Amino acid sequence: MQDELMPIRYVQRVNTVGGVKLYFRRGPFRRPLVSPDGSQALRDEVTAILRELDRAERAKTPVTGTLGGMLKAYNRSPDFLGLARSTQAGYQRGIDEITEDAGDVLLMDIDMAFVDGMKNVWATRGHRVANIYVQILKTP
């Protein structure tokens, strides 16, 4: 019984004309809740949402042995941290786009043909962009 009286984390109660509505709010993620307030069903619904968000976050995390994992490791290296802030910001924009485009590619699958193919893909965004991204790949 004591557990039912404790507020559930990330649940916001909003008073409306029709009564109180419940919303799950965590960072930018927002979702209305359908379970009644104070019930075990509400706790289960919130737990399911938290598991779903955790699974989505893990899926976005680059895996070791992939291009995204290598670039993530480079972000923590002294070589990257020793760069000027403006250079870090420019590299980070490129790293984010490279990771989005080909972050799940295994390192053993990357060869000159792959880099040339990616350079052709990036050339549609501009040749300067393509040259910068290839330079970022050469750096780590």
Secondary structure, 3 states (H helix, E strand, C coil): CHHHHCCCCCEEEEEECCEEEEEEEECCEEEECCCCCCCHHHHHHHHHHHHHHHHHHHHHCCCCCEHHHHHHHHHCCHHHHCCCHHHHHHHHHHHHHHHHHHCCCEHHHCCHHHHHHHHHHHHCCCHHHHHHHHHHHHCC
